[in-house]
């Protein structure tokens, strides 16, 4: 398919989404290809050319097993041997044929472009023009040139009510606020995509205002957020935790209509260290583009070191939501991981062994990253740069820890009836981001030692968010036969356009259901993998967020590059 597909594009029986689950976008020719079938009487399957009886491949179904998160008995159909380009369906006797999917050489480029273009369409402080955005064009909102210092952030040099300018950046999620902590992992993940696959992103165009300059579109897009982040650093080096209204706007307000006072709120250690890590990373990535962004590389490193110094002097300033502020908290009670991550990025960029010693690498946990636990990013960066580290670095430990994590995720995949690393405990708020961050770490294992099973396990997790899941939905807006259409996203809800902005990853299934009182329809199930509502009311399953989209960019691009 390769492009956005409206729900009516194919008239397949909706029952098919409840019986045969496939990646609704498609597969690269050399990809691991598996369909999940609700177990029945059949023991075999066929891959047919779409809307025909022409059989392209026959195979045996795997042994049935129950997938705990959905309570379903599943049999897998492995059709990896089929490499010929075309459009296909899975056929199993007694069941409706699957939805259409394709096999094509550049299958994931379109979703990768859309996932990255999402950031442009969610920019603050600028007009989103029709020549770049089409029907999603809109007037600028939130110039953020008159932002007040909140009482929680006041200092003697910047007392309460001081006006600062803090323009640009991306709207964080379904709301119109901007948060440094969540910008940290988001911006890093996008920069990592470029560091790991520069040749691919050097030529990827997303049609943004900066596309005509000498810098890749990914890096131009990230710069929009980096420039905002720099404005959030106080004169002493500490970082304001967030820029926000005191209350969330209602769902039908466009940015230009959102005119409430905006505030920078409390300086925190977590925000400061996330900023230090990102700016150290950005310093090395943008160094080669100093002609377009003169002085940025050195400015970013100086800002990172200033932030590090503030955090050393203020090691435990945790975020506490002021009583008059009701927006997202991103509060983190443990900042040891942020200290390790900032030290790692500063070490890699400066090659100063003092930062490596501050890292205490033996104590850094090997985990799948999230905004609240960035330990995994330490290993990801050190593995990427391992050939250029100083002699003090423990090369063996770095390689071992990456492989250990990938092997744990692979083991979970191999034991899974659904062929994914996701466990019941992974169905938290933003479970789809958990899946893609797992895939990202599996890809690190593959890049480190070439274990193909790691790449195949990452592919399975990507398949999961593009339709091969028990809900029958593809969780990426604008892609597949049955995409999410009603995300909890103010821009998409208020803009008067039927379709949501494309390329957005919705949060995904979770049994939390804490928003159920605001929804007119009930959740279909309390089972974690089935508890999903494609409804704007469902912020726990259908919101979007910048940190969730970043691994979608990383994984879709990585699979496109690495699958051979």
C-alpha angles and dihedrals in degrees: 000000000000096000136069111290122200118225093254095052091102125027096214116151108266087226087076090070088060096049111031118034122194139159096276093206098050146237141283112246094251096039128120102258122197133160122200114224127193101241116255138141098301122098100186141047140200132213107217132189106259117278093000143085093241108125116217097176140001125203147161121259117240123247115288119253136166119252105214099209092060101024089229128138105232136191120193126225111204112198099162089130090071107091104152115117115247146094117286149171133207116240124198121174112257095018133088113260116264124258117274121277133171140222112215140151096242097031098139101042093088095052090044091053093047093047089053094041087056088076093057091049089052097049118134126218099028143080112259100220127216093233088064102027107030111196091000093067115130143166121268119271135186102025085183091203091127107048120156126223106239119226089252090060099041122128133173091263094042107031124187111296095026109149118231133171117239108164132166126026129117128282102256105225135319088336134065100244130108124224126191096207094055091041087058100067091032096055093042093052091053092047089049090054088057095043092051099041108024097152092056095047093042088071102031110111123198098174100244127152092265095050093106096060127088095260123090114256093243091058093044089053093048090049089063088064097037091057090053092048091055090057090057094065115102120222091261093057098258121126129233108237097225148347110228153141112255089244134026116262118242117265097256099058120107118211094258089056094051102092105150119131113277125215141192107227131208126322114248139187093232094054092045094052094044087053092048091052094048095046092048088052093046091049093063096038096052096040090096090054098055091124091064097034101030114202094359097116094055092041091053093050092048090051091049093052091046089052091048090054092051091050091051088056093041105035100160110033099138126189118261116181111239113236093244095051118079104172130104117317109197084190115175122192096193120053100171089103092052090051090052094047095048091047091050095051093045090049093050093048099042100027086221108153092209088073091050090053090049088054096068089203096190089064097049111109120233103228142139105271127246133164089268096046117037097167090112091060089062091062093041093056096041091050091050093051099032094120092057101044123113121261092262092071118103099232094180094052091051093051093043095051094049091049093046093055093046090049092052090052091046091050090053089049093052091050093047121102086211095048093239134115092231114119128194089260090058093067093097128134100303097022091162090061088051088055094050094044087052087052090049092055092046087054089054088057091050093048090050101051109000097245099166093202088067092057091046091052089051089051090054092055091049089050088053094061092043095058110293092113135100096259093063091227128119103227094211113087116239097017132097134012097290108029126171105269105179110049121174092253124128095211093054094042098047104037098082092235115126095217120065119236104285126241097037120137112220119216096252138211121344132156092222092099091174090147095054094111090063095051123086093207125054124243109263094235145356090227105110099235093046098044101101134122123194090212132116088233092065104084091160094060107016108038120111129218140185093239091053093051094050096071088045087060092044097046099042090050094044093051090048091053102037105039107100 
